[in-house]
């Protein structure tokens, strides 16, 4: 059984990024959506995931607009593959003009 969580950190503020809407897609279909909590986390998205390619879309433009910060990235899209049964964690380290991600644990 594969499950998914995410965590967004604002690298400029050195703090969790609360209030970011994150949407999960499997192939072309939207599966689920959630909003990061005060700790920048969404503990579960999409329920049980079957093997395949997924995409998380982070609505970063609205987040930075609420912070009154200009950004180059109105959204960040992260595609990833679920190939085995395990928990998938996709962290996003965010700033107005850069981002990075990795397979978390």
C-alpha positions in Angstrom: 0.0 0.0 0.0 1.5 3.3 -1.1 0.5 6.6 0.5 1.6 10.2 0.0 2.4 13.3 2.2 4.2 16.6 1.5 5.9 19.4 3.3 6.7 22.9 2.1 9.3 25.1 3.7 9.9 28.8 2.8 13.6 29.1 2.5 13.6 32.9 2.7 11.6 33.1 5.9 13.2 30.0 7.3 9.7 28.8 8.3 7.0 26.4 7.1 4.9 27.6 4.2 1.3 27.5 5.5 -1.8 27.9 3.2 -0.4 26.5 0.0 -3.0 24.6 -2.1 -1.5 21.4 -3.4 -3.3 19.3 -6.0 -2.5 15.7 -6.8 -2.9 14.2 -10.4 -2.5 10.7 -11.6 -2.0 10.8 -15.3 -4.5 13.4 -16.5 -7.0 13.0 -13.7 -7.1 15.1 -10.6 -7.2 12.8 -7.5 -7.1 15.0 -4.5 -6.3 18.5 -3.2 -5.3 19.9 0.2 -3.8 22.9 1.9 -0.6 23.0 3.9 -1.2 23.4 7.6 0.6 25.8 10.0 3.6 23.4 9.9 3.6 23.5 6.1 2.4 19.9 5.9 -0.3 17.8 4.3 -0.2 14.4 6.0 -2.2 12.5 3.4 -3.2 13.1 -0.2 -4.9 10.7 -2.6 -5.5 7.8 -0.3 -3.9 4.5 -1.4 -1.8 5.0 -4.6 -1.5 2.4 -7.3 1.8 2.2 -9.2 2.2 4.9 -11.8 3.2 8.4 -12.5 1.8 11.2 -10.4 2.1 15.0 -10.3 1.8 17.4 -7.4 1.0 21.0 -8.3 1.8 23.6 -5.6 -0.1 26.9 -6.0 3.0 29.0 -5.0 1.8 32.2 -6.7 -1.1 32.7 -4.3 1.1 32.0 -1.4 3.7 34.6 -2.3 0.9 37.1 -3.2 -0.5 36.7 0.3 3.0 37.4 1.6 3.3 40.4 -0.7 6.4 38.9 -2.4 7.0 38.8 -6.1 7.7 35.4 -7.5 8.9 33.9 -10.8 7.0 30.7 -10.2 3.2 31.0 -10.0 3.1 27.2 -9.5 5.5 24.4 -9.0 4.8 21.0 -10.6 6.6 17.9 -9.3 6.2 14.6 -11.2 7.1 11.4 -9.5 6.7 7.6 -9.9 5.2 5.2 -7.5 6.7 1.8 -8.3 6.6 -0.1 -5.1 4.5 -0.2 -1.9 5.8 2.4 0.5 5.0 5.7 1.9 6.0 8.6 -0.5 7.0 11.9 1.0 7.6 14.8 -1.4 9.1 17.9 0.4 9.4 21.2 -1.4 12.0 23.9 -0.4 10.7 27.1 -1.8 11.8 30.7 -2.4 10.5 33.3 -4.8 13.0 32.5 -7.5 14.0 28.9 -6.9 12.8 25.6 -5.5 14.1 22.1 -4.9 12.6 18.8 -4.0 13.7 15.2 -3.2 12.2 11.9 -2.2 11.7 12.1 1.5 11.0 9.5 4.0 
